[in-house]
Amino acid sequence: MAVEEKEFELRRKVAISTRFLAHLGILDYLGSVSARLHGSDRIWVVSAFGTRNPSRLGTKLRDVVCIDLDGRVLEGDQDPTFEWRQHVEIYRARPDVGSVVHTHQKMAKAFGIVERDILPLLHIQSKIVAKPIPFFSSATFVSTKERAQLLPQTLGDPYVCHLRNHGVVVEVRVVEEATINTISLEQLAEMTYITAVLGKPRVVPQADIEALAAATSDLDTWTYYSHMVPTEDLE
Ligand SMILES: [Zn+2]
């Protein structure tokens, strides 16, 4: 596949991810999704919130712009998301990262605010919290270079981080994985809360988490969710 075709596909996936994270109510109007081709510094990121795309549910290809590591728009006629710096500084620091998702999702954010661990309680979702997620103090926007450069130093493994009083950041190799991990994180946070109210939460054993991760694919889950939103009107 030619580079242009690969980038078109990335742009399309960023738009679809934005649509269904909005559909699930976990993106928030200031949340953002981005992707880059491995080995490239061309980053496809959702545009700034505005009147042209007020719901995010109707995100089109034209609402995903290409920027460089300094935030200059290379393709597209809109400004990138206001928090573009946290995307580019993660890409700059982590050459293996191919996608970043930043949300203001409610349940995961609550755990970040009180600095409590989200537990591995759900079978295939548990891998995202197999290790505790670090906390990054972030009541304000991550909108300056100095603050954004601190973020990659805090990220865990897999690369997930609470932005305390703000939201979460998930970044991995591909859009599909980053998106599904973001959804899993919210489901796990909700289940951790519910089970703690009901009784003593029992976690999925580490060996089972590894076996489930080896036996399942985020691509299947991506396919399931991406059919929740229309995709025939992206252009
Ligand atoms: Zn934010």
Residues whose N, C-alpha, C, O or C-beta is under 5 A from the ligand:
A	BS01	ZN	L30 E83 G167
